[in-house]
Amino acid sequence: MKVLVTGAAGFIGMYTALRLLARGNEVVGIDNLNNYYDPALKQARLAHIKTQARLWPATATWRFDKLDLADRDGMATLFATEKFDRVVHLGAQAGVRYSLQNPHAYAESNLTGFLNVLEGCRHHTVQHLVYASSSSVYGGNTKMPFAETDPVDHPVSLYAATKKANELMAHTYSHLYGLPTTGLRFFTVYGPWGRPDMAAWLFTKAITEGRPIDVFNHGDMKRDFTYIDDIVEGVVRVTDRIATPLEGSKVPWRVFNIGNHDPVQLLDFIACIEASLGRTAAKRLLPMQDGDVPATYADTGALQEWVGFAPATPLAAGITRFVEWYRDYHTASA
């Protein structure tokens, strides 16, 4: 099976590529290596993929192309040349807060880029498109836990609006062209090789350097923190089970939550990092930021029924692994 992984130099993309290669798939990865955060980390992830090659079965092959999702001609050529069986679309302009500062980046990557992926799948008979959505689509919803059947009509950031748009665009292509598509609403992913703009990295870096950490909404926030290994297990299992129509529909379109189903108070999350580092953080309590929501909480019943899996890595275990990796990574790059 030949699989395209977009955003392959990203956090989830790297792990997904490694899982597919470890089981013997042919994998082509693309990424534009933009500077939203330090491209050196993205290059280090790509280098890490290559270090694992000795562990792959003989059928596994890996190739990386630097390519922007918004490059219409480049994407069309890629699909025409490679003839992918399945596509795992994880590339996007990430970040809720950054979408307030640079909205055009989200239109180019998350809308135009996603359209180019859909067109490639449509014209080259891809068996299944699995793509990253986000828990941010639930926006201002107050009913907990969030379920896939809940309305998602009140996004509070442009990032969230683009992810909701992706789900609608995918439904359209599933309806018009019979393209099986599955969207995955990720809930606050963390772990080794994570992004520098995410809470685990930001807090660990500040505490290590003896600087105060910014705690928004005065700490009164909950997040359904989900460990990277659980996320990738869900991604791969879903990729293997091609979307079929929901009851009462003829459209091969699905959407699932992937979350830990165990929301954690932000201050408890910080306490886990403090315990792993053996240091106490100085906390700067601040109001809620624009685009943020006070809580996320995933109902994972539909995912469990579909692929027999739901995330369950305890936060303390996941944070310990992240802190160990963080120290090793910065020691190696010093």
C-alpha positions as a Markdown table, in Angstrom:
| # | Residue | x | y | z |
|---|---|---|---|---|
| 1 | Met | 0.0 | 0.0 | 0.0 |
| 2 | Lys | 1.3 | 3.4 | -1.0 |
| 3 | Val | 0.4 | 6.2 | 1.4 |
| 4 | Leu | 0.8 | 10.0 | 1.1 |
| 5 | Val | 1.4 | 11.7 | 4.5 |
| 6 | Thr | 1.1 | 15.5 | 4.2 |
| 7 | Gly | 2.7 | 17.6 | 7.0 |
| 8 | Ala | 5.3 | 14.7 | 7.4 |
| 9 | Ala | 7.8 | 17.0 | 9.1 |
| 10 | Gly | 5.2 | 17.9 | 11.6 |
| 11 | Phe | 4.5 | 16.4 | 15.1 |
| 12 | Ile | 1.7 | 14.0 | 14.2 |
| 13 | Gly | 3.0 | 13.6 | 10.6 |
| 14 | Met | 6.4 | 12.2 | 11.7 |
| 15 | Tyr | 4.9 | 9.6 | 14.0 |
| 16 | Thr | 2.3 | 8.6 | 11.5 |
| 17 | Ala | 4.9 | 8.1 | 8.8 |
| 18 | Leu | 7.0 | 6.0 | 11.2 |
| 19 | Arg | 4.1 | 3.8 | 12.1 |
| 20 | Leu | 3.2 | 3.2 | 8.4 |
| 21 | Leu | 6.8 | 2.4 | 7.5 |
| 22 | Ala | 7.2 | 0.1 | 10.5 |
| 23 | Arg | 4.5 | -2.1 | 9.1 |
| 24 | Gly | 6.0 | -2.1 | 5.6 |
| 25 | Asn | 4.0 | 0.5 | 3.7 |
| 26 | Glu | 5.4 | 2.7 | 0.9 |
| 27 | Val | 5.3 | 6.2 | 2.3 |
| 28 | Val | 5.7 | 9.6 | 0.5 |
| 29 | Gly | 5.9 | 12.6 | 2.8 |
| 30 | Ile | 5.5 | 16.2 | 1.9 |
| 31 | Asp | 5.8 | 19.4 | 3.9 |
| 32 | Asn | 6.6 | 23.0 | 3.1 |
| 33 | Leu | 8.9 | 23.4 | 6.1 |
| 34 | Asn | 7.6 | 26.9 | 6.8 |
| 35 | Asn | 8.9 | 29.0 | 9.6 |
| 36 | Tyr | 5.7 | 29.1 | 11.8 |
| 37 | Tyr | 8.1 | 27.6 | 14.3 |
| 38 | Asp | 11.8 | 26.7 | 14.0 |
| 39 | Pro | 12.3 | 24.7 | 10.8 |
| 40 | Ala | 15.3 | 23.0 | 12.5 |
| 41 | Leu | 12.9 | 21.0 | 14.6 |
| 42 | Lys | 11.1 | 19.9 | 11.4 |
| 43 | Gln | 14.4 | 18.9 | 9.8 |
| 44 | Ala | 15.3 | 17.0 | 13.0 |
| 45 | Arg | 12.0 | 15.0 | 12.7 |
| 46 | Leu | 12.8 | 14.1 | 9.1 |
| 47 | Ala | 16.3 | 13.0 | 10.2 |
| 48 | His | 14.8 | 10.9 | 12.9 |
| 49 | Ile | 12.6 | 9.1 | 10.4 |
| 50 | Lys | 15.7 | 8.1 | 8.5 |
| 51 | Thr | 17.4 | 6.8 | 11.6 |
| 52 | Gln | 14.6 | 4.2 | 12.0 |
| 53 | Ala | 15.1 | 2.7 | 8.5 |
| 54 | Arg | 16.9 | -0.4 | 9.9 |
| 55 | Leu | 13.8 | -1.4 | 11.7 |
| 56 | Trp | 11.5 | -1.4 | 8.7 |
| 57 | Pro | 10.4 | -4.4 | 6.7 |
| 58 | Ala | 11.8 | -4.9 | 3.3 |
| 59 | Thr | 8.6 | -3.6 | 1.7 |
| 60 | Ala | 8.9 | -0.2 | 3.3 |
| 61 | Thr | 10.1 | 2.8 | 1.3 |
| 62 | Trp | 10.3 | 6.4 | 2.3 |
| 63 | Arg | 10.7 | 9.5 | 0.2 |
| 64 | Phe | 10.2 | 13.2 | 1.2 |
| 65 | Asp | 9.4 | 16.1 | -1.1 |
| 66 | Lys | 9.4 | 19.7 | 0.0 |
| 67 | Leu | 6.1 | 20.8 | -1.4 |
| 68 | Asp | 3.5 | 23.4 | -0.4 |
| 69 | Leu | -0.1 | 22.2 | -0.3 |
| 70 | Ala | -1.2 | 25.4 | -2.0 |
| 71 | Asp | 1.0 | 24.7 | -5.0 |
| 72 | Arg | -1.8 | 23.5 | -7.4 |
| 73 | Asp | 0.4 | 22.3 | -10.2 |
| 74 | Gly | 2.9 | 20.7 | -7.8 |
| 75 | Met | 0.2 | 18.8 | -6.0 |
| 76 | Ala | -1.5 | 17.7 | -9.3 |
| 77 | Thr | 1.8 | 16.3 | -10.5 |
| 78 | Leu | 2.5 | 14.5 | -7.2 |
| 79 | Phe | -0.8 | 12.7 | -7.3 |
| 80 | Ala | -0.5 | 11.9 | -11.1 |
| 81 | Thr | 3.0 | 10.5 | -10.6 |
| 82 | Glu | 2.6 | 8.5 | -7.4 |
| 83 | Lys | -0.9 | 6.9 | -7.7 |
| 84 | Phe | -1.4 | 6.7 | -4.0 |
| 85 | Asp | -3.7 | 4.1 | -2.5 |
| 86 | Arg | -4.5 | 6.2 | 0.6 |
| 87 | Val | -3.9 | 9.7 | 1.8 |
| 88 | Val | -3.3 | 10.8 | 5.4 |
| 89 | His | -3.6 | 14.6 | 5.3 |
| 90 | Leu | -2.0 | 16.1 | 8.4 |
| 91 | Gly | -0.5 | 19.2 | 6.8 |
| 92 | Ala | -2.1 | 22.5 | 7.7 |
| 93 | Gln | -1.3 | 26.0 | 9.1 |
| 94 | Ala | -1.6 | 25.2 | 12.8 |
| 95 | Gly | -2.3 | 27.3 | 15.8 |
| 96 | Val | -5.4 | 29.0 | 17.1 |
| 97 | Arg | -3.8 | 32.2 | 18.4 |
| 98 | Tyr | -1.7 | 32.7 | 15.3 |
| 99 | Ser | -4.8 | 32.7 | 13.1 |
| 100 | Leu | -5.7 | 36.1 | 14.7 |
| 101 | Gln | -2.4 | 37.5 | 13.4 |
| 102 | Asn | -2.0 | 35.9 | 10.0 |
| 103 | Pro | -5.4 | 34.8 | 8.7 |
| 104 | His | -4.3 | 34.6 | 5.0 |
| 105 | Ala | -1.9 | 31.7 | 5.9 |
| 106 | Tyr | -4.9 | 29.7 | 7.0 |
| 107 | Ala | -6.9 | 30.4 | 3.8 |
| 108 | Glu | -3.9 | 29.3 | 1.7 |
| 109 | Ser | -3.0 | 26.1 | 3.5 |
| 110 | Asn | -6.2 | 24.9 | 5.2 |
| 111 | Leu | -8.6 | 25.8 | 2.4 |
| 112 | Thr | -6.8 | 26.0 | -0.9 |
| 113 | Gly | -4.3 | 23.3 | 0.2 |
| 114 | Phe | -7.1 | 21.0 | 1.3 |
| 115 | Leu | -8.9 | 21.6 | -2.0 |
| 116 | Asn | -5.8 | 20.5 | -3.9 |
| 117 | Val | -5.7 | 17.3 | -1.8 |
| 118 | Leu | -9.3 | 16.6 | -2.5 |
| 119 | Glu | -8.8 | 17.2 | -6.2 |
| 120 | Gly | -5.8 | 14.9 | -6.2 |
| 121 | Cys | -7.8 | 12.1 | -4.5 |
| 122 | Arg | -10.8 | 12.6 | -6.8 |
| 123 | His | -8.8 | 12.4 | -10.0 |
| 124 | His | -6.6 | 9.5 | -9.1 |
| 125 | Thr | -9.0 | 7.1 | -7.4 |
| 126 | Val | -7.5 | 7.2 | -3.9 |
| 127 | Gln | -9.2 | 4.6 | -1.8 |
| 128 | His | -9.5 | 6.6 | 1.4 |
| 129 | Leu | -8.7 | 10.2 | 2.5 |
| 130 | Val | -8.1 | 10.6 | 6.2 |
| 131 | Tyr | -7.6 | 14.2 | 7.3 |
| 132 | Ala | -6.9 | 16.2 | 10.5 |
| 133 | Ser | -9.8 | 18.2 | 11.8 |
| 134 | Ser | -9.7 | 19.6 | 15.3 |
| 135 | Ser | -11.6 | 19.8 | 18.6 |
| 136 | Ser | -11.7 | 23.6 | 18.0 |
| 137 | Val | -14.7 | 23.0 | 15.7 |
| 138 | Tyr | -16.8 | 22.7 | 18.8 |
| 139 | Gly | -16.1 | 26.4 | 19.5 |
| 140 | Gly | -18.4 | 27.9 | 22.1 |
| 141 | Asn | -20.3 | 24.6 | 22.8 |
| 142 | Thr | -21.0 | 24.1 | 26.5 |
| 143 | Lys | -22.4 | 20.6 | 26.5 |
| 144 | Met | -19.8 | 18.1 | 27.7 |
| 145 | Pro | -18.4 | 15.8 | 26.6 |
| 146 | Phe | -18.3 | 16.9 | 22.9 |
| 147 | Ala | -19.9 | 14.4 | 20.6 |
| 148 | Glu | -19.7 | 14.1 | 16.8 |
| 149 | Thr | -23.4 | 14.6 | 16.6 |
| 150 | Asp | -23.3 | 18.0 | 18.4 |
| 151 | Pro | -23.7 | 21.1 | 16.2 |
| 152 | Val | -20.5 | 22.9 | 15.3 |
| 153 | Asp | -21.8 | 26.2 | 14.1 |
| 154 | His | -20.1 | 28.6 | 16.4 |
| 155 | Pro | -16.3 | 28.7 | 15.8 |
| 156 | Val | -14.3 | 31.2 | 17.9 |
| 157 | Ser | -11.2 | 31.4 | 15.7 |
| 158 | Leu | -10.5 | 31.4 | 12.0 |
| 159 | Tyr | -8.4 | 28.2 | 12.5 |
| 160 | Ala | -11.6 | 26.5 | 13.8 |
| 161 | Ala | -13.6 | 27.8 | 10.9 |
| 162 | Thr | -11.1 | 26.4 | 8.4 |
| 163 | Lys | -11.3 | 23.0 | 10.1 |
| 164 | Lys | -15.1 | 23.0 | 10.0 |
| 165 | Ala | -14.9 | 24.0 | 6.3 |
| 166 | Asn | -12.6 | 21.0 | 5.7 |
| 167 | Glu | -15.3 | 18.7 | 7.0 |
| 168 | Leu | -17.9 | 20.3 | 4.7 |
| 169 | Met | -15.6 | 20.2 | 1.7 |
| 170 | Ala | -14.8 | 16.5 | 2.4 |
| 171 | His | -18.5 | 15.8 | 2.6 |
| 172 | Thr | -19.1 | 17.5 | -0.7 |
| 173 | Tyr | -16.5 | 15.4 | -2.5 |
| 174 | Ser | -17.7 | 12.2 | -0.8 |
| 175 | His | -21.2 | 13.0 | -2.0 |
| 176 | Leu | -20.3 | 14.1 | -5.6 |
| 177 | Tyr | -17.6 | 11.7 | -6.4 |
| 178 | Gly | -18.0 | 8.8 | -3.9 |
| 179 | Leu | -14.6 | 9.5 | -2.4 |
| 180 | Pro | -14.4 | 7.9 | 1.1 |
| 181 | Thr | -13.3 | 10.5 | 3.6 |
| 182 | Thr | -12.8 | 10.5 | 7.4 |
| 183 | Gly | -12.1 | 13.5 | 9.5 |
| 184 | Leu | -10.4 | 13.2 | 12.9 |
| 185 | Arg | -11.0 | 15.8 | 15.5 |
| 186 | Phe | -7.8 | 15.9 | 17.6 |
| 187 | Phe | -7.9 | 17.0 | 21.2 |
| 188 | Thr | -4.8 | 18.8 | 22.5 |
| 189 | Val | -2.0 | 16.4 | 21.4 |
| 190 | Tyr | 1.2 | 16.3 | 23.4 |
| 191 | Gly | 4.3 | 14.2 | 23.7 |
| 192 | Pro | 8.0 | 13.9 | 22.5 |
| 193 | Trp | 8.8 | 15.8 | 19.3 |
| 194 | Gly | 5.8 | 18.1 | 20.0 |
| 195 | Arg | 5.4 | 21.7 | 18.8 |
| 196 | Pro | 7.1 | 24.6 | 20.5 |
| 197 | Asp | 3.9 | 26.6 | 20.5 |
| 198 | Met | 2.0 | 24.1 | 22.6 |
| 199 | Ala | 1.5 | 24.1 | 26.4 |
| 200 | Ala | 3.9 | 21.2 | 27.3 |
| 201 | Trp | 6.8 | 22.8 | 25.5 |
| 202 | Leu | 6.1 | 26.4 | 26.5 |
| 203 | Phe | 5.7 | 25.5 | 30.2 |
| 204 | Thr | 8.7 | 23.1 | 30.3 |
| 205 | Lys | 11.0 | 25.7 | 28.6 |
| 206 | Ala | 10.0 | 28.5 | 30.9 |
| 207 | Ile | 10.3 | 26.5 | 34.1 |
| 208 | Thr | 13.7 | 25.1 | 33.0 |
| 209 | Glu | 14.9 | 28.6 | 32.3 |
| 210 | Gly | 13.5 | 30.0 | 35.5 |
| 211 | Arg | 11.0 | 32.3 | 33.9 |
| 212 | Pro | 7.3 | 32.7 | 34.9 |
| 213 | Ile | 4.7 | 30.9 | 32.8 |
| 214 | Asp | 1.6 | 32.5 | 31.4 |
| 215 | Val | -1.6 | 30.9 | 32.8 |
| 216 | Phe | -4.6 | 32.1 | 30.9 |
| 217 | Asn | -8.1 | 32.4 | 32.3 |
| 218 | His | -6.4 | 32.5 | 35.7 |
| 219 | Gly | -5.9 | 28.7 | 35.4 |
| 220 | Asp | -9.6 | 28.0 | 35.1 |
| 221 | Met | -9.3 | 25.9 | 32.0 |
| 222 | Lys | -9.6 | 22.2 | 31.2 |
| 223 | Arg | -8.1 | 20.3 | 28.3 |
| 224 | Asp | -8.5 | 16.7 | 27.1 |
| 225 | Phe | -4.7 | 16.2 | 26.7 |
| 226 | Thr | -4.1 | 13.3 | 24.4 |
| 227 | Tyr | -0.7 | 11.5 | 24.1 |
| 228 | Ile | 0.8 | 11.2 | 20.6 |
| 229 | Asp | 1.0 | 7.4 | 20.6 |
| 230 | Asp | -2.7 | 7.2 | 21.1 |
| 231 | Ile | -3.4 | 9.8 | 18.4 |
| 232 | Val | -1.3 | 7.8 | 15.8 |
| 233 | Glu | -2.9 | 4.5 | 16.8 |
| 234 | Gly | -6.3 | 6.0 | 16.0 |
| 235 | Val | -5.0 | 7.6 | 12.8 |
| 236 | Val | -3.7 | 4.3 | 11.5 |
| 237 | Arg | -6.7 | 2.2 | 12.5 |
| 238 | Val | -9.0 | 4.7 | 10.9 |
| 239 | Thr | -6.9 | 4.8 | 7.7 |
| 240 | Asp | -7.3 | 1.0 | 7.5 |
| 241 | Arg | -11.1 | 1.1 | 7.8 |
| 242 | Ile | -12.5 | 2.9 | 4.7 |
| 243 | Ala | -15.3 | 5.2 | 5.4 |
| 244 | Thr | -18.8 | 4.0 | 4.7 |
| 245 | Pro | -22.1 | 5.9 | 4.9 |
| 246 | Leu | -23.7 | 6.7 | 8.2 |
| 247 | Glu | -27.1 | 5.1 | 8.7 |
| 248 | Gly | -29.7 | 6.9 | 6.5 |
| 249 | Ser | -27.0 | 8.3 | 4.2 |
| 250 | Lys | -25.4 | 7.3 | 0.9 |
| 251 | Val | -22.3 | 9.4 | 1.4 |
| 252 | Pro | -19.0 | 7.6 | 2.5 |
| 253 | Trp | -18.1 | 10.3 | 5.0 |
| 254 | Arg | -17.2 | 10.0 | 8.7 |
| 255 | Val | -15.9 | 12.2 | 11.5 |
| 256 | Phe | -14.5 | 11.0 | 14.8 |
| 257 | Asn | -13.1 | 12.5 | 18.0 |
| 258 | Ile | -9.7 | 11.4 | 19.1 |
| 259 | Gly | -9.2 | 12.5 | 22.7 |
| 260 | Asn | -8.3 | 11.0 | 26.1 |
| 261 | His | -11.8 | 11.3 | 27.4 |
| 262 | Asp | -10.4 | 12.7 | 30.6 |
| 263 | Pro | -10.2 | 16.5 | 30.8 |
| 264 | Val | -7.5 | 17.9 | 33.1 |
| 265 | Gln | -7.4 | 21.2 | 34.9 |
| 266 | Leu | -4.6 | 23.4 | 33.5 |
| 267 | Leu | -3.1 | 23.8 | 36.9 |
| 268 | Asp | -2.9 | 20.0 | 37.3 |
| 269 | Phe | -1.2 | 19.7 | 33.9 |
| 270 | Ile | 1.4 | 22.3 | 35.1 |
| 271 | Ala | 1.8 | 20.3 | 38.3 |
| 272 | Cys | 2.7 | 17.2 | 36.3 |
| 273 | Ile | 5.4 | 19.1 | 34.5 |
| 274 | Glu | 6.7 | 20.6 | 37.7 |
| 275 | Ala | 6.9 | 17.1 | 39.2 |
| 276 | Ser | 8.8 | 15.7 | 36.2 |
| 277 | Leu | 11.2 | 18.7 | 36.3 |
| 278 | Gly | 11.6 | 18.8 | 40.0 |
| 279 | Arg | 11.0 | 22.5 | 40.0 |
| 280 | Thr | 8.1 | 24.8 | 40.8 |
| 281 | Ala | 6.8 | 27.3 | 38.3 |
| 282 | Ala | 6.2 | 31.0 | 38.9 |
| 283 | Lys | 2.8 | 31.6 | 37.5 |
| 284 | Arg | 1.5 | 34.8 | 35.8 |
| 285 | Leu | -2.3 | 34.6 | 35.9 |
| 286 | Leu | -3.9 | 36.2 | 32.9 |
| 287 | Pro | -7.3 | 36.6 | 31.4 |
| 288 | Met | -8.7 | 34.3 | 28.6 |
| 289 | Gln | -7.1 | 34.9 | 25.2 |
| 290 | Asp | -9.2 | 35.6 | 22.1 |
| 291 | Gly | -9.9 | 32.4 | 20.2 |
| 292 | Asp | -9.6 | 30.1 | 23.3 |
| 293 | Val | -12.3 | 28.1 | 24.9 |
| 294 | Pro | -12.5 | 27.2 | 28.6 |
| 295 | Ala | -12.7 | 23.4 | 28.2 |
| 296 | Thr | -12.5 | 20.5 | 25.8 |
| 297 | Tyr | -13.7 | 17.0 | 26.5 |
| 298 | Ala | -14.0 | 14.2 | 23.9 |
| 299 | Asp | -16.7 | 11.6 | 23.7 |
| 300 | Thr | -14.8 | 8.8 | 22.1 |
| 301 | Gly | -17.6 | 6.2 | 21.9 |
| 302 | Ala | -18.0 | 6.4 | 18.1 |
| 303 | Leu | -14.2 | 5.9 | 17.5 |
| 304 | Gln | -14.2 | 2.9 | 19.9 |
| 305 | Glu | -17.1 | 1.4 | 18.2 |
| 306 | Trp | -15.6 | 2.0 | 14.7 |
| 307 | Val | -12.0 | 0.7 | 15.2 |
| 308 | Gly | -12.0 | -0.8 | 18.7 |
| 309 | Phe | -9.7 | 1.8 | 20.3 |
| 310 | Ala | -9.9 | 4.8 | 22.5 |
| 311 | Pro | -6.9 | 6.8 | 23.9 |
| 312 | Ala | -6.1 | 6.1 | 27.5 |
| 313 | Thr | -2.4 | 7.1 | 28.3 |
| 314 | Pro | -2.3 | 8.6 | 31.8 |
| 315 | Leu | -1.1 | 12.3 | 31.8 |
| 316 | Ala | 1.7 | 11.7 | 34.3 |
| 317 | Ala | 3.2 | 9.0 | 32.1 |
| 318 | Gly | 3.0 | 11.1 | 28.9 |
| 319 | Ile | 4.4 | 14.2 | 30.6 |
| 320 | Thr | 7.4 | 12.2 | 32.0 |
| 321 | Arg | 8.2 | 10.9 | 28.5 |
| 322 | Phe | 7.9 | 14.4 | 27.0 |
| 323 | Val | 10.2 | 16.0 | 29.7 |
| 324 | Glu | 12.8 | 13.3 | 29.2 |
| 325 | Trp | 12.8 | 13.8 | 25.4 |
| 326 | Tyr | 12.9 | 17.6 | 25.8 |
| 327 | Arg | 16.0 | 17.4 | 27.9 |
| 328 | Asp | 17.7 | 15.0 | 25.5 |
| 329 | Tyr | 16.8 | 17.0 | 22.5 |
| 330 | His | 18.1 | 20.3 | 23.9 |
| 331 | Thr | 21.3 | 18.6 | 25.2 |
| 332 | Ala | 21.9 | 17.1 | 21.8 |
| 333 | Ser | 21.3 | 20.4 | 20.0 |
| 334 | Ala | 23.3 | 22.6 | 22.4 |
